Amino acid sequence: MDENKIQEMRSYEQIAEFWDTHSLADYWDQTEPAEFEISPEVRRRYWVAVDPEVLSRIQRIAHTRGLSTESLVNLLLEQRLHELEPA
Protein backbone atom coordinates (compact mmCIF):
# COMPACT_ATOMS: atom_id res chain seq x y z
CA MET A 1 0.00 0.00 0.00
CA ASP A 2 1.13 3.54 -0.72
CA GLU A 3 2.25 4.98 2.64
CA ASN A 4 1.37 8.50 1.49
CA LYS A 5 -2.24 7.72 0.66
CA ILE A 6 -5.06 7.91 3.18
CA GLN A 7 -6.47 4.45 3.71
CA GLU A 8 -10.13 3.61 3.27
CA MET A 9 -11.58 2.95 6.72
CA ARG A 10 -14.96 1.55 7.63
CA SER A 11 -15.18 2.04 11.41
CA TYR A 12 -14.32 4.57 14.07
CA GLU A 13 -11.86 2.05 15.47
CA GLN A 14 -9.98 1.82 12.16
CA ILE A 15 -9.96 5.61 11.86
CA ALA A 16 -8.64 6.00 15.41
CA GLU A 17 -5.94 3.37 14.89
CA PHE A 18 -4.80 5.01 11.65
CA TRP A 19 -4.60 8.55 13.05
CA ASP A 20 -2.92 7.33 16.25
CA THR A 21 0.06 6.38 14.08
CA HIS A 22 -0.08 9.00 11.31
CA SER A 23 0.09 12.79 11.08
CA LEU A 24 -2.42 14.86 9.13
CA ALA A 25 0.52 17.02 8.06
CA ASP A 26 1.68 14.13 5.85
CA TYR A 27 -1.72 13.95 4.12
CA TRP A 28 -2.75 17.61 4.00
CA ASP A 29 -2.51 17.72 0.20
CA GLN A 30 -5.21 15.01 0.02
CA THR A 31 -7.75 17.02 2.01
CA GLU A 32 -10.37 19.33 0.63
CA PRO A 33 -12.57 22.00 2.19
CA ALA A 34 -15.89 20.79 3.52
CA GLU A 35 -19.02 22.64 4.50
CA PHE A 36 -21.63 21.10 6.74
CA GLU A 37 -24.20 21.95 9.36
CA ILE A 38 -24.82 20.04 12.54
CA SER A 39 -28.43 19.96 13.55
CA PRO A 40 -29.04 20.59 17.27
CA GLU A 41 -31.15 17.44 17.33
CA VAL A 42 -28.19 15.30 16.27
CA ARG A 43 -25.98 16.02 19.28
CA ARG A 44 -27.84 15.87 22.55
CA ARG A 45 -26.05 16.02 25.86
CA TYR A 46 -26.89 13.57 28.61
CA TRP A 47 -25.84 13.70 32.23
CA VAL A 48 -24.24 10.45 33.34
CA ALA A 49 -22.49 9.89 36.65
CA VAL A 50 -18.86 8.91 36.09
CA ASP A 51 -16.44 7.79 38.76
CA PRO A 52 -13.95 10.65 39.30
CA GLU A 53 -10.93 8.37 38.76
CA VAL A 54 -12.40 7.00 35.52
CA LEU A 55 -13.06 10.55 34.33
CA SER A 56 -9.51 11.56 35.18
CA ARG A 57 -8.13 8.62 33.18
CA ILE A 58 -10.37 9.45 30.22
CA GLN A 59 -9.33 13.11 30.30
CA ARG A 60 -5.64 12.18 30.46
CA ILE A 61 -5.89 9.74 27.53
CA ALA A 62 -8.00 12.18 25.48
CA HIS A 63 -5.43 14.92 26.04
CA THR A 64 -2.49 12.72 24.98
CA ARG A 65 -4.36 11.73 21.81
CA GLY A 66 -5.43 15.26 20.98
CA LEU A 67 -9.13 14.49 21.43
CA SER A 68 -11.86 16.09 23.46
CA THR A 69 -13.07 14.09 26.45
CA GLU A 70 -16.49 13.86 24.81
CA SER A 71 -15.02 12.43 21.58
CA LEU A 72 -13.03 9.79 23.44
CA VAL A 73 -16.04 8.78 25.55
CA ASN A 74 -18.16 8.39 22.40
CA LEU A 75 -15.41 6.40 20.67
CA LEU A 76 -14.97 4.07 23.65
CA LEU A 77 -18.72 3.56 24.01
CA GLU A 78 -19.07 2.82 20.29
CA GLN A 79 -16.24 0.28 20.41
CA ARG A 80 -17.60 -1.47 23.47
CA LEU A 81 -21.16 -1.57 22.15
CA HIS A 82 -19.86 -3.09 18.92
CA GLU A 83 -18.16 -5.83 20.97
CA LEU A 84 -21.29 -6.52 23.05
CA GLU A 85 -23.91 -6.51 20.30
CA PRO A 86 -24.71 -9.82 18.65
CA ALA A 87 -23.37 -10.20 15.13
C-alpha positions as CSV (number, residue, x, y, z in Angstrom):
1,M,0.0,0.0,0.0
2,D,1.1,3.5,-0.7
3,E,2.2,5.0,2.6
4,N,1.4,8.5,1.5
5,K,-2.2,7.7,0.7
6,I,-5.1,7.9,3.2
7,Q,-6.5,4.5,3.7
8,E,-10.1,3.6,3.3
9,M,-11.6,3.0,6.7
10,R,-15.0,1.6,7.6
11,S,-15.2,2.0,11.4
12,Y,-14.3,4.6,14.1
13,E,-11.9,2.0,15.5
14,Q,-10.0,1.8,12.2
15,I,-10.0,5.6,11.9
16,A,-8.6,6.0,15.4
17,E,-5.9,3.4,14.9
18,F,-4.8,5.0,11.6
19,W,-4.6,8.6,13.0
20,D,-2.9,7.3,16.2
21,T,0.1,6.4,14.1
22,H,-0.1,9.0,11.3
23,S,0.1,12.8,11.1
24,L,-2.4,14.9,9.1
25,A,0.5,17.0,8.1
26,D,1.7,14.1,5.9
27,Y,-1.7,14.0,4.1
28,W,-2.8,17.6,4.0
29,D,-2.5,17.7,0.2
30,Q,-5.2,15.0,0.0
31,T,-7.7,17.0,2.0
32,E,-10.4,19.3,0.6
33,P,-12.6,22.0,2.2
34,A,-15.9,20.8,3.5
35,E,-19.0,22.6,4.5
36,F,-21.6,21.1,6.7
37,E,-24.2,21.9,9.4
38,I,-24.8,20.0,12.5
39,S,-28.4,20.0,13.5
40,P,-29.0,20.6,17.3
41,E,-31.2,17.4,17.3
42,V,-28.2,15.3,16.3
43,R,-26.0,16.0,19.3
44,R,-27.8,15.9,22.6
45,R,-26.1,16.0,25.9
46,Y,-26.9,13.6,28.6
47,W,-25.8,13.7,32.2
48,V,-24.2,10.4,33.3
49,A,-22.5,9.9,36.6
50,V,-18.9,8.9,36.1
51,D,-16.4,7.8,38.8
52,P,-14.0,10.6,39.3
53,E,-10.9,8.4,38.8
54,V,-12.4,7.0,35.5
55,L,-13.1,10.5,34.3
56,S,-9.5,11.6,35.2
57,R,-8.1,8.6,33.2
58,I,-10.4,9.4,30.2
59,Q,-9.3,13.1,30.3
60,R,-5.6,12.2,30.5
61,I,-5.9,9.7,27.5
62,A,-8.0,12.2,25.5
63,H,-5.4,14.9,26.0
64,T,-2.5,12.7,25.0
65,R,-4.4,11.7,21.8
66,G,-5.4,15.3,21.0
67,L,-9.1,14.5,21.4
68,S,-11.9,16.1,23.5
69,T,-13.1,14.1,26.5
70,E,-16.5,13.9,24.8
71,S,-15.0,12.4,21.6
72,L,-13.0,9.8,23.4
73,V,-16.0,8.8,25.5
74,N,-18.2,8.4,22.4
75,L,-15.4,6.4,20.7
76,L,-15.0,4.1,23.6
77,L,-18.7,3.6,24.0
78,E,-19.1,2.8,20.3
79,Q,-16.2,0.3,20.4
80,R,-17.6,-1.5,23.5
81,L,-21.2,-1.6,22.2
82,H,-19.9,-3.1,18.9
83,E,-18.2,-5.8,21.0
84,L,-21.3,-6.5,23.0
85,E,-23.9,-6.5,20.3
86,P,-24.7,-9.8,18.6
87,A,-23.4,-10.2,15.1
